[in-house]
Amino acid sequence: MTAKIISGREVAEHILEKELSVKVKELKEKNIVPNLVVILVGEMKASASYVAQKEKFAAKAGIKSEVRRFTAEISEEEILSEIDKINNDSLIHGVIVQLPLPDHISVAKVLNRIHPSKDVDGFTPNNVGKLFLGEDTLVSCTPKGIMQMLRISGTDLSGKNVTVIGRSNIVGKPVSILCQSQNATVTMCHSRTKDLNHKLSDADVIIVAVGVPKFISGDQIPEGAVVIDVGIHRVKSNKTKSGYKLVGDVNFDDVESKVSYITPVPGGVGPMTIASLLRNTLFSAKKIIYSHT
């Protein structure tokens, strides 16, 4: 068996060109420009690179994107004050705070300060609560992107066994709720899970977001499963000019021959996360605008 690749990059490009750019153009004809603000604190290269990708994707979709950069020494109160300004600016429809933040700034306080209507990352308690209750809301971007990739692959989750590895608030927990909303039976696994191989043995879909390079190998995967690899890691390699390569939480080369569908790293979940962020920005812009008309 040779797995079919679910190219997040190709799907994201299609969403940008065929969906978002069209809908953004319609809004612009009404003199409405969807506007996203990204708050970036510090000089972490990975964060800066990811933000640059968001700016690139936003430009393709026609969405206005602004990055507000601050040094790592900025105080917690200053960040909270900046969020208050954004909350009160009717021309801004979405805001995200790029994580991680310096240790002296409370992530919980910062995320809680964002108005739920502009929380395009889907991290505030209000939006997480609505997701849990099955209400219309801004859904966390990576889980939202994962669900789109499963749809693109033709994977019907109803009655299927889904194993999620990783219980983070950003990926594991929300994607488990989304899968359950599609009538899947979900098994949540994590660092304390005993006999992981047994939990994987009857999985139809495996979503890996554990944060460990090549954590899952081929001998753990059932034949024909669908594998979504959320991880991305920069590891040393003698086969590249840079001396490094990007790998996921799944040992791709070892797993590819056993599964029906798999996401690559890079070019898998990452682009879909950004596409989902821009979808959320458009959703937020429409909701904010139409609530005032």
BAFI-3210 file (N, C-alpha, C; in Angstrom, 3 decimals, decimal comma, padded with zeros to 6 digits):
// residues 293
n [1|2|3|4|5|6|7|8|9|10|11|12|13|14|15|16|17|18|19|20|21|22|23|24|25|26|27|28|29|30|31|32|33|34|35|36|37|38|39|40|41|42|43|44|45|46|47|48|49|50|51|52|53|54|55|56|57|58|59|60|61|62|63|64|65|66|67|68|69|70|71|72|73|74|75|76|77|78|79|80|81|82|83|84|85|86|87|88|89|90|91|92|93|94|95|96|97|98|99|100|101|102|103|104|105|106|107|108|109|110|111|112|113|114|115|116|117|118|119|120|121|122|123|124|125|126|127|128|129|130|131|132|133|134|135|136|137|138|139|140|141|142|143|144|145|146|147|148|149|150|151|152|153|154|155|156|157|158|159|160|161|162|163|164|165|166|167|168|169|170|171|172|173|174|175|176|177|178|179|180|181|182|183|184|185|186|187|188|189|190|191|192|193|194|195|196|197|198|199|200|201|202|203|204|205|206|207|208|209|210|211|212|213|214|215|216|217|218|219|220|221|222|223|224|225|226|227|228|229|230|231|232|233|234|235|236|237|238|239|240|241|242|243|244|245|246|247|248|249|250|251|252|253|254|255|256|257|258|259|260|261|262|263|264|265|266|267|268|269|270|271|272|273|274|275|276|277|278|279|280|281|282|283|284|285|286|287|288|289|290|291|292|293]
n.u [000,842|000,542|000,554|-001,812|-001,072|-002,101|-002,099|-001,619|-000,695|-001,546|-004,335|-004,744|-003,911|-005,915|-008,149|-007,469|-007,375|-009,750|-011,850|-011,567|-010,413|-012,378|-014,627|-013,621|-013,243|-015,897|-016,721|-015,056|-016,114|-018,186|-016,971|-015,658|-012,975|-011,528|-009,622|-006,698|-004,788|-001,615|000,093|003,375|005,821|009,114|012,073|012,000|012,974|011,432|008,801|008,741|009,109|006,789|004,845|005,474|004,675|001,933|001,382|001,981|000,077|-002,266|-002,068|-002,382|-005,025|-006,222|-006,702|-006,262|-003,331|-001,580|001,383|002,230|005,003|006,883|009,359|010,956|011,010|008,757|006,059|003,529|001,191|001,333|000,997|-001,608|-002,958|-002,563|-004,092|-006,606|-006,935|-007,109|-009,400|-011,289|-011,227|-013,017|-012,353|-010,706|-010,829|-009,921|-007,631|-004,506|-002,281|000,955|002,295|005,123|004,995|007,090|008,269|007,396|004,937|001,567|000,021|-002,625|-003,960|-003,549|-004,815|-007,412|-008,091|-008,651|-011,316|-014,042|-015,274|-013,274|-011,399|-009,674|-008,003|-009,348|-009,097|-010,105|-011,950|-014,707|-015,160|-014,107|-015,853|-018,275|-017,623|-017,461|-020,123|-021,237|-022,022|-022,239|-019,179|-015,875|-013,478|-010,616|-007,628|-005,804|-007,116|-009,454|-008,399|-007,451|-009,850|-010,859|-008,950|-009,413|-011,964|-011,369|-009,901|-011,879|-012,687|-015,037|-016,115|-018,106|-018,998|-016,411|-013,222|-011,244|-008,051|-006,464|-003,402|-001,996|-002,961|-003,385|-004,660|-004,781|-004,718|-005,178|-007,445|-009,585|-009,768|-010,603|-013,189|-014,371|-014,208|-015,864|-018,240|-018,751|-019,639|-017,701|-015,893|-013,850|-010,559|-008,498|-005,098|-001,984|000,975|000,880|-000,446|-001,019|000,217|000,163|000,264|-001,776|-003,997|-003,874|-004,364|-006,885|-007,508|-009,019|-008,497|-005,729|-004,515|-001,792|-000,263|001,910|004,394|006,976|009,754|009,320|007,792|005,852|005,900|006,021|005,299|003,397|001,086|-002,116|-002,957|-003,995|-004,948|-005,791|-003,597|-002,856|-000,455|000,601|002,873|005,991|009,398|012,775|015,490|018,817|020,552|022,365|021,880|021,068|021,786|021,757|022,161|020,129|016,752|013,159|010,900|008,103|005,837|005,428|007,060|007,552|008,631|008,669|006,043|004,474|004,008|002,054|-000,350|-003,507|-003,981|-001,951|-000,524|002,014|005,204|007,285|004,365|001,888|-000,254|000,405|000,101|-002,678|-003,528|-002,987|-004,637|-007,088|-007,051|-007,337|-009,821|-011,318|-010,912|-012,310|-014,879|-015,246|-015,142|-017,451|-019,411|-019,093|-019,551|-022,187|-023,623|-023,852|-025,530]
n.v [-001,201|002,188|005,278|007,932|011,303|013,932|017,001|019,783|022,218|022,478|022,352|024,583|026,649|026,464|027,179|029,833|031,060|030,356|030,576|032,347|034,745|035,487|035,951|037,950|039,961|040,534|041,707|043,936|045,393|046,490|048,339|047,247|045,995|043,117|042,733|041,809|041,609|040,868|040,134|040,198|039,146|039,545|037,881|035,359|033,060|031,052|031,841|034,321|033,503|032,013|033,969|035,549|033,858|033,910|036,569|036,496|034,680|036,053|038,308|037,141|036,396|038,812|039,998|042,424|042,692|043,168|043,375|043,780|044,509|043,762|044,181|041,614|042,513|043,909|044,863|042,943|044,385|046,337|044,847|043,898|046,322|047,035|045,080|045,843|048,235|047,229|045,659|047,664|048,908|049,367|048,831|046,696|043,233|040,809|039,341|037,969|036,574|035,794|032,809|031,166|033,258|035,587|034,534|036,187|037,101|036,386|033,871|033,027|035,305|037,109|035,890|035,711|038,354|039,102|040,047|037,870|037,947|038,724|036,839|035,120|032,968|031,201|030,640|031,693|031,322|031,666|031,033|028,446|027,184|027,400|025,811|023,320|023,017|022,773|024,983|027,681|029,120|030,672|028,533|026,782|027,067|025,041|022,494|023,010|023,141|020,522|019,052|019,889|018,771|016,062|015,903|016,532|014,293|012,498|011,132|009,774|010,332|009,247|006,793|005,840|004,907|007,085|007,979|010,204|011,628|013,384|016,017|018,774|022,128|023,533|021,863|018,917|018,545|020,241|019,129|016,592|017,016|018,068|015,851|014,082|015,430|014,732|012,223|010,313|007,788|008,570|008,179|009,392|009,932|010,273|011,483|009,900|007,653|004,183|001,340|002,233|001,193|-000,692|000,972|002,118|000,102|-000,488|001,794|003,937|006,462|008,479|011,033|012,930|014,805|015,292|016,407|015,335|014,362|012,050|010,230|008,268|005,126|002,812|000,175|000,554|001,347|000,658|-001,204|000,680|002,920|006,422|009,070|011,942|014,280|016,495|017,568|019,428|019,624|020,709|019,020|017,558|016,754|014,863|014,909|017,241|020,575|022,578|021,208|020,512|019,267|019,217|017,443|015,401|014,407|011,860|009,050|009,394|008,021|005,431|004,876|005,445|003,385|001,815|003,097|004,633|007,329|010,198|013,059|015,301|016,520|019,195|021,142|020,080|020,040|022,605|024,798|024,631|025,420|028,151|028,936|028,414|030,266|032,630|032,183|032,302|034,978|036,247|035,283|036,478|039,176|039,444|038,806|040,755|043,081|042,723|042,568|045,108|046,257]
n.w [000,000|-000,852|000,596|000,153|-000,184|001,863|000,978|002,673|001,870|-000,809|-000,498|001,137|-000,574|-002,501|-000,955|-000,341|-002,893|-004,277|-002,507|-000,120|-001,205|-003,007|-001,366|000,268|-001,601|-002,213|000,177|000,198|-001,848|-000,588|000,889|003,089|004,809|005,785|008,701|010,299|013,248|014,484|017,402|018,314|020,432|021,495|020,098|018,859|016,419|015,212|015,762|014,456|011,812|011,387|011,681|009,496|007,439|007,871|007,215|004,481|003,466|004,149|002,521|-000,003|000,139|000,280|002,659|005,160|007,028|009,987|011,852|015,142|016,810|019,737|022,282|024,283|026,818|027,411|029,542|031,281|031,741|029,769|027,432|027,863|027,826|025,152|023,892|024,796|023,368|020,784|020,988|021,178|018,758|015,981|013,383|013,341|013,056|013,926|016,266|017,174|019,540|019,304|020,386|022,004|025,005|026,884|030,143|032,225|031,546|031,752|030,021|030,172|031,226|029,147|026,909|027,871|027,889|025,326|023,247|022,751|020,206|018,530|018,726|016,887|016,984|018,505|021,250|023,644|026,768|026,351|023,609|023,513|025,272|023,839|021,663|022,935|023,612|021,161|019,730|017,308|016,593|016,913|015,951|017,145|015,251|014,223|014,847|013,331|010,750|010,525|010,477|008,039|006,314|006,704|005,599|002,940|002,220|002,036|004,250|006,250|009,385|010,949|013,201|013,206|014,671|016,367|017,312|019,382|020,016|022,467|024,541|024,506|025,033|022,726|020,488|020,881|022,754|021,649|018,999|019,523|020,437|018,118|016,431|017,796|017,424|014,872|015,127|015,731|017,576|020,120|021,323|023,774|024,134|025,940|027,725|029,996|029,286|029,316|027,593|024,788|022,198|022,134|022,310|019,850|018,112|016,928|015,564|013,218|012,380|013,129|015,059|015,644|018,016|019,796|020,197|019,959|018,097|015,451|016,961|016,606|015,060|012,240|013,042|014,952|013,818|012,483|009,500|006,724|008,063|008,600|008,887|010,670|011,057|013,340|014,404|014,178|013,691|013,906|012,941|013,020|009,985|007,638|005,004|003,867|002,643|004,542|006,833|008,426|008,803|008,449|010,450|011,504|014,190|013,547|012,174|009,087|006,767|007,666|008,169|005,950|004,027|005,153|005,626|004,577|004,024|004,610|006,245|005,152|006,441|006,071|004,944|005,451|007,948|008,856|006,806|006,600|009,091|009,044|006,914|008,091|010,140|008,673|007,561|009,905|010,534|008,478|009,053|011,553|010,839|009,241|011,156|013,143|011,678|010,591|012,906|013,665|011,913]
ca.u [000,000|001,227|-000,385|-002,095|-000,647|-003,042|-001,246|-002,197|-000,288|-002,422|-005,690|-004,729|-003,856|-007,253|-009,022|-007,109|-007,652|-011,099|-012,878|-011,362|-010,191|-013,674|-015,479|-013,015|-013,539|-017,298|-016,785|-014,392|-017,054|-019,062|-016,035|-015,289|-011,706|-011,187|-008,367|-006,116|-003,604|-000,805|001,005|004,583|006,681|010,422|012,805|012,105|012,996|010,315|007,592|008,840|008,912|005,384|004,095|005,728|003,806|000,569|001,303|001,998|-001,223|-003,276|-001,944|-002,965|-006,482|-006,712|-007,004|-005,269|-002,625|-000,602|002,131|002,701|006,159|007,310|010,526|010,658|010,979|007,484|005,356|002,233|000,160|001,411|000,373|-003,049|-003,441|-002,581|-005,255|-007,789|-007,049|-007,554|-010,800|-012,138|-011,061|-014,042|-011,787|-009,938|-011,802|-009,321|-006,314|-003,868|-001,024|001,827|002,889|005,062|005,290|008,084|007,776|006,773|003,604|000,617|-000,693|-004,055|-004,465|-003,513|-005,856|-008,712|-008,347|-009,124|-012,771|-014,362|-015,643|-012,055|-010,486|-009,611|-007,274|-010,302|-008,504|-010,732|-012,906|-016,023|-015,215|-013,887|-017,108|-019,249|-017,209|-017,846|-021,580|-021,678|-022,588|-021,474|-018,145|-014,548|-012,848|-009,151|-007,242|-005,235|-008,199|-010,328|-007,670|-007,425|-011,158|-010,946|-008,096|-010,124|-013,041|-010,753|-009,477|-013,068|-012,825|-016,283|-015,787|-019,236|-018,783|-015,001|-012,399|-010,212|-007,133|-005,754|-002,240|-001,727|-004,182|-003,237|-005,850|-004,709|-004,975|-005,749|-008,794|-010,614|-009,983|-011,384|-014,590|-014,830|-014,391|-017,072|-019,398|-018,971|-020,059|-016,580|-015,549|-012,513|-009,690|-007,476|-003,866|-001,045|002,230|000,620|-001,207|-000,374|000,017|-000,286|000,089|-003,114|-004,967|-003,778|-004,549|-008,123|-007,781|-009,228|-007,847|-004,782|-004,087|-000,628|000,152|002,582|005,558|008,219|010,099|009,201|007,299|005,063|006,566|005,149|004,794|002,318|-000,031|-002,900|-003,027|-005,090|-005,386|-005,529|-002,705|-002,673|000,743|000,579|004,201|007,030|010,640|013,995|016,483|020,047|020,528|023,548|021,424|020,666|022,857|021,711|022,505|018,905|015,523|011,945|010,194|006,911|005,717|005,314|008,166|006,855|009,176|008,352|004,589|003,799|003,609|000,998|-001,572|-004,228|-003,723|-001,054|-000,118|003,472|005,835|006,302|003,369|000,676|-001,181|000,809|-000,613|-004,110|-003,730|-003,020|-005,857|-008,205|-006,970|-007,902|-011,264|-011,878|-010,893|-013,436|-016,073|-015,340|-015,456|-018,874|-020,260|-018,997|-020,178|-023,623|-024,256|-024,026|-026,356]
ca.v [000,000|003,478|006,272|009,158|012,453|015,040|018,188|020,977|023,380|022,575|022,665|025,965|027,521|026,439|027,968|031,242|031,584|030,076|030,865|033,551|035,952|035,846|036,504|039,220|040,929|040,932|042,641|045,178|046,141|047,187|049,170|046,547|045,293|042,270|043,233|040,943|042,127|039,856|040,672|039,377|039,586|038,898|037,672|033,940|032,888|030,204|032,668|035,331|032,813|031,635|035,211|035,952|033,021|034,430|037,800|036,100|034,085|037,108|039,140|036,388|036,390|040,185|040,412|043,322|042,054|044,054|042,766|044,735|043,855|044,295|043,494|040,629|043,205|044,598|044,389|042,299|045,420|047,007|043,949|043,914|047,616|046,972|044,266|046,678|049,161|046,453|045,303|048,851|049,441|048,720|048,483|045,453|042,149|039,655|039,532|036,805|036,797|034,681|032,112|031,440|034,585|035,556|033,927|037,146|037,453|035,287|033,538|032,984|036,675|037,735|035,309|036,074|039,783|039,274|039,934|036,622|038,185|038,959|035,749|034,277|031,740|030,317|030,201|032,253|030,409|031,819|030,277|027,029|026,717|027,245|024,626|022,163|022,914|022,581|026,220|028,371|029,912|030,684|027,262|026,767|026,977|023,755|021,504|023,345|022,723|019,053|018,565|020,156|017,797|014,780|015,985|016,493|012,914|011,664|010,348|009,945|009,967|008,642|005,417|005,470|005,025|008,120|008,076|011,478|011,549|014,761|016,572|020,222|022,956|024,125|020,858|017,635|018,612|020,703|018,246|015,443|017,461|018,179|014,495|013,547|016,082|014,014|010,874|009,386|007,333|009,156|007,766|010,399|009,394|011,313|010,992|008,917|006,527|002,873|000,465|003,052|000,354|-001,293|002,028|002,415|-001,121|-000,488|003,166|004,238|007,765|008,785|012,433|012,943|016,163|015,005|017,280|014,558|013,959|010,650|009,502|007,128|004,353|001,990|-001,030|000,937|001,837|-000,362|-001,102|001,448|004,059|007,791|009,671|013,397|014,587|017,921|017,995|019,914|019,736|020,915|018,051|017,500|015,823|014,893|014,851|018,567|021,573|023,344|020,344|020,272|019,013|019,264|016,173|015,490|013,502|010,532|008,652|009,352|006,980|004,142|004,723|005,728|002,178|001,096|003,872|005,005|008,756|010,769|014,441|015,450|017,586|020,294|021,186|019,377|020,746|024,006|025,731|024,600|026,220|029,557|029,126|028,437|031,559|033,648|031,901|032,837|036,443|036,606|034,979|037,508|040,449|039,417|038,779|042,063|044,068|042,525|042,767|046,548|046,778]
ca.w [000,000|-000,846|001,125|-000,571|000,603|002,016|000,913|003,274|001,078|-001,974|-000,036|001,623|-001,758|-003,093|-000,078|-000,491|-004,232|-004,762|-001,509|000,690|-002,008|-003,595|-000,318|000,695|-002,665|-002,050|001,302|-000,179|-002,692|000,370|001,661|004,315|004,634|006,931|009,252|011,319|013,932|015,171|018,412|018,384|021,537|021,513|018,848|018,535|014,968|014,783|015,805|013,397|010,541|011,293|011,471|008,112|006,617|008,032|006,420|003,074|003,156|004,250|001,321|-001,118|000,301|000,244|004,030|005,737|008,142|010,649|012,955|016,140|017,430|021,024|022,833|025,323|028,115|027,600|030,737|031,088|031,695|028,465|026,459|028,122|027,364|023,690|023,522|025,030|022,230|019,626|021,252|021,021|017,405|015,146|012,083|013,511|013,191|014,565|016,880|017,775|020,254|018,946|021,526|023,444|025,543|027,960|031,383|033,151|031,037|031,900|028,787|030,498|031,338|027,828|026,067|028,439|027,661|023,955|023,132|022,037|018,809|017,758|019,092|015,693|017,332|019,162|022,517|024,845|027,413|025,735|022,361|023,836|025,856|022,757|020,908|023,747|023,575|019,784|019,201|016,270|017,257|016,312|016,323|017,115|013,841|013,829|014,772|012,204|009,552|010,510|010,050|006,601|005,634|006,739|004,605|001,612|001,964|001,923|005,477|006,986|010,756|011,649|013,606|013,135|015,872|016,232|018,446|019,441|020,906|022,879|025,146|024,681|024,832|021,391|019,448|021,286|023,330|020,704|017,849|020,002|020,469|016,734|015,909|018,425|016,801|013,616|015,520|015,898|018,930|020,292|022,424|024,055|024,703|026,380|028,292|031,057|028,742|029,374|026,433|023,660|021,014|022,209|022,018|018,424|017,325|016,141|015,142|011,799|012,187|014,209|015,043|016,533|018,401|021,068|020,330|020,021|016,727|015,041|018,131|016,150|014,008|011,418|013,708|015,863|013,019|011,777|008,041|006,137|008,883|008,145|009,885|010,641|011,852|013,699|014,880|013,265|014,451|013,122|013,437|012,236|008,857|006,771|003,623|003,404|002,641|005,790|007,959|009,194|008,055|009,251|010,597|012,337|015,321|012,959|011,296|007,799|005,886|008,257|008,265|004,680|003,291|005,869|005,821|003,353|003,842|005,614|005,993|005,158|007,226|006,124|003,882|005,834|008,830|009,028|005,923|006,877|010,294|008,636|006,128|009,043|010,815|007,784|007,515|011,144|010,426|007,615|009,839|012,586|010,185|008,877|012,346|013,801|010,796|010,471|014,220|013,811|010,811]
c.u [000,877|000,220|-000,597|-001,765|-001,757|-002,209|-001,971|-001,871|-001,225|-003,843|-005,780|-004,706|-005,221|-008,218|-008,751|-007,609|-009,114|-012,204|-012,667|-011,219|-011,499|-014,559|-014,943|-013,310|-014,977|-017,454|-016,167|-015,268|-018,069|-018,237|-015,705|-014,023|-011,423|-009,768|-007,904|-004,872|-002,922|000,120|002,171|005,521|007,997|010,963|012,960|011,975|011,802|009,016|007,589|008,585|007,445|004,508|004,268|004,855|002,357|000,379|001,203|000,636|-002,325|-003,258|-002,574|-004,489|-007,074|-007,102|-005,882|-004,642|-001,561|000,064|002,619|003,771|006,563|008,521|010,095|010,545|009,646|006,750|004,027|001,130|000,154|000,764|-001,148|-003,681|-003,538|-003,787|-006,545|-008,016|-007,594|-009,022|-011,749|-012,055|-012,003|-013,515|-010,923|-010,918|-011,237|-007,967|-005,799|-002,594|-000,153|002,479|004,159|005,345|006,400|007,464|007,042|005,379|002,704|-000,145|-002,200|-004,659|-004,566|-004,647|-007,247|-009,097|-008,908|-010,641|-013,103|-014,688|-014,426|-011,002|-010,381|-008,721|-008,189|-009,849|-009,233|-011,739|-014,297|-016,151|-014,990|-015,166|-018,172|-018,920|-017,664|-019,357|-022,139|-022,310|-021,670|-020,458|-016,868|-013,778|-011,339|-008,654|-006,687|-006,294|-009,141|-009,686|-007,619|-008,744|-011,361|-010,133|-008,752|-011,260|-012,485|-010,350|-010,667|-013,313|-014,114|-016,050|-016,914|-018,994|-017,335|-014,321|-011,273|-009,353|-006,353|-004,616|-001,793|-002,998|-004,098|-004,564|-005,928|-005,090|-005,766|-007,181|-009,830|-010,837|-010,760|-012,876|-015,164|-015,074|-015,639|-018,336|-019,737|-019,267|-018,934|-016,482|-014,093|-011,813|-008,598|-006,279|-002,899|000,161|002,043|-000,158|-000,398|-000,764|-000,587|-000,563|-001,294|-004,187|-005,001|-004,249|-005,816|-008,495|-007,965|-008,524|-006,959|-004,308|-002,991|-000,170|000,846|003,841|006,882|008,553|009,997|008,740|006,554|005,766|005,576|004,560|003,674|001,012|-000,792|-002,884|-004,235|-005,592|-005,101|-004,721|-002,557|-001,548|000,818|001,977|005,082|008,272|011,814|015,085|017,700|019,929|021,796|023,177|020,990|021,830|022,925|022,167|021,311|017,764|014,340|011,280|008,996|006,971|005,645|006,540|007,590|007,323|008,778|006,856|003,900|003,268|002,438|-000,354|-002,234|-003,997|-002,796|-000,730|001,405|003,927|007,151|005,256|002,087|-000,259|-000,859|000,076|-002,113|-004,456|-003,856|-004,273|-007,076|-008,231|-007,614|-009,395|-011,940|-011,938|-012,057|-014,764|-016,317|-015,729|-016,946|-019,768|-020,269|-019,752|-021,691|-024,347|-024,503|-024,878|-027,826]
c.v [001,251|004,551|007,424|010,327|013,499|016,318|019,408|022,218|023,569|022,956|024,120|026,951|027,599|027,299|029,456|031,812|031,457|030,443|032,221|034,810|036,435|036,531|037,842|040,313|041,434|041,932|043,986|046,042|046,905|048,093|048,575|045,739|044,444|042,563|042,360|041,597|040,975|040,558|039,700|039,947|038,817|038,630|036,192|033,733|032,089|031,012|033,684|034,716|032,467|032,861|035,702|035,150|033,508|035,697|037,484|035,549|035,149|037,983|038,456|036,416|037,785|040,719|041,317|042,663|042,983|043,308|043,869|044,052|044,571|043,511|042,546|041,276|043,912|044,005|043,739|043,337|046,140|046,154|043,956|045,215|047,649|046,173|045,052|047,643|048,444|046,061|046,450|049,478|048,695|048,309|047,225|044,329|040,909|039,986|038,199|037,255|035,579|034,102|031,397|032,898|034,475|035,106|034,899|037,592|036,230|035,055|033,563|034,383|037,337|037,207|035,680|037,522|040,033|039,113|038,693|036,816|038,401|037,875|034,747|033,053|030,732|029,812|030,696|031,268|030,470|030,956|028,782|026,422|026,488|026,037|023,360|021,924|022,721|023,804|026,838|029,298|029,931|029,469|027,372|026,366|025,621|022,654|021,752|022,901|021,211|018,494|018,779|019,122|016,419|014,771|015,851|015,065|011,972|010,799|010,704|009,439|009,231|007,157|004,964|005,639|006,026|008,118|009,375|011,334|012,972|015,413|018,076|020,929|023,508|023,127|019,668|017,689|019,108|019,772|017,008|015,789|017,536|016,798|013,851|014,161|015,464|012,533|009,841|008,950|007,694|008,591|008,812|009,736|010,531|010,674|009,935|007,687|005,232|002,060|001,227|002,199|-000,296|-000,266|002,352|001,255|-001,139|000,903|003,252|005,540|008,031|010,219|012,590|014,378|016,083|015,848|016,573|014,067|012,449|009,745|008,223|006,451|003,428|000,791|-000,726|001,250|000,692|-000,125|-000,260|002,629|005,378|008,477|011,174|013,740|016,095|018,447|018,559|020,228|019,914|020,015|018,032|016,448|015,988|014,969|016,200|019,542|022,334|022,530|020,035|019,907|019,077|017,897|016,377|014,596|012,046|010,264|008,371|008,180|005,589|003,825|004,738|004,477|001,438|001,799|004,222|006,466|009,230|012,215|014,537|016,528|017,938|020,161|020,454|020,244|022,241|024,987|025,774|025,381|027,697|029,855|029,218|029,741|032,650|033,436|032,482|034,358|036,928|036,397|036,071|038,846|040,521|039,532|040,134|043,118|043,946|042,677|044,248|047,147|046,458]
c.w [000,000|-000,443|000,152|000,352|000,653|002,081|001,474|002,476|-000,114|-001,570|000,411|000,452|-002,418|-002,280|-000,263|-001,823|-004,645|-003,771|-000,846|-000,157|-002,635|-002,563|000,203|-000,328|-002,545|-000,910|000,942|-001,075|-001,850|001,302|003,033|004,040|005,875|007,407|010,419|011,916|014,677|016,152|018,559|019,433|021,495|020,128|018,491|017,024|014,472|014,737|014,677|012,030|010,325|011,028|010,034|007,145|006,686|007,199|004,924|002,653|003,170|003,002|000,115|-001,072|000,214|001,610|004,548|006,960|008,685|011,795|013,883|016,981|018,711|021,518|023,952|026,704|028,373|028,801|030,374|030,935|030,354|027,373|026,618|027,633|025,837|023,210|023,715|023,869|021,004|019,776|020,927|019,627|016,455|013,769|012,134|013,823|013,871|015,149|017,389|018,479|019,989|020,193|021,076|023,777|026,587|029,280|032,299|032,698|031,102|030,599|029,035|030,556|029,968|026,950|026,557|028,176|026,253|023,911|022,298|020,566|017,917|018,003|017,948|015,875|018,024|020,513|023,762|025,437|026,789|024,481|022,581|024,415|024,798|021,890|021,625|023,664|022,167|019,166|018,152|016,930|016,431|016,836|016,199|015,721|013,417|013,805|013,592|010,889|009,412|010,006|008,555|005,818|005,622|005,725|003,192|001,240|001,789|003,141|006,203|008,407|011,488|011,920|013,604|014,495|015,603|017,491|018,342|020,444|021,218|023,357|025,381|024,453|023,418|020,303|019,973|021,782|022,326|019,520|018,274|020,044|019,057|016,118|016,507|017,809|015,445|013,871|015,525|017,361|019,167|021,520|022,584|024,725|025,011|027,051|029,379|030,564|028,815|028,140|025,254|022,422|020,978|021,847|020,522|017,549|016,476|015,634|013,626|011,420|013,388|014,031|016,088|016,769|019,752|021,287|020,468|018,612|016,528|016,185|017,732|014,972|013,317|012,130|014,709|015,135|012,355|010,266|007,623|006,938|008,165|009,243|009,638|011,598|012,092|014,033|013,787|014,088|013,494|013,713|012,510|011,138|008,020|005,294|003,063|003,487|003,955|006,997|008,849|008,248|009,016|009,262|011,509|013,557|014,862|012,088|009,912|006,935|006,363|008,175|006,903|003,982|003,928|005,859|004,494|002,995|004,947|005,235|006,042|006,137|006,545|005,016|004,182|006,638|008,923|008,130|006,192|008,143|009,931|007,809|007,038|009,827|009,970|007,580|008,759|011,111|009,580|008,349|010,883|011,990|009,834|010,095|013,036|012,979|010,791|011,803|014,476|012,698|011,064]
res [m|t|a|k|i|i|s|g|r|e|v|a|e|h|i|l|e|k|e|l|s|v|k|v|k|e|l|k|e|k|n|i|v|p|n|l|v|v|i|l|v|g|e|m|k|a|s|a|s|y|v|a|q|k|e|k|f|a|a|k|a|g|i|k|s|e|v|r|r|f|t|a|e|i|s|e|e|e|i|l|s|e|i|d|k|i|n|n|d|s|l|i|h|g|v|i|v|q|l|p|l|p|d|h|i|s|v|a|k|v|l|n|r|i|h|p|s|k|d|v|d|g|f|t|p|n|n|v|g|k|l|f|l|g|e|d|t|l|v|s|c|t|p|k|g|i|m|q|m|l|r|i|s|g|t|d|l|s|g|k|n|v|t|v|i|g|r|s|n|i|v|g|k|p|v|s|i|l|c|q|s|q|n|a|t|v|t|m|c|h|s|r|t|k|d|l|n|h|k|l|s|d|a|d|v|i|i|v|a|v|g|v|p|k|f|i|s|g|d|q|i|p|e|g|a|v|v|i|d|v|g|i|h|r|v|k|s|n|k|t|k|s|g|y|k|l|v|g|d|v|n|f|d|d|v|e|s|k|v|s|y|i|t|p|v|p|g|g|v|g|p|m|t|i|a|s|l|l|r|n|t|l|f|s|a|k|k|i|i|y|s|h|t]
***
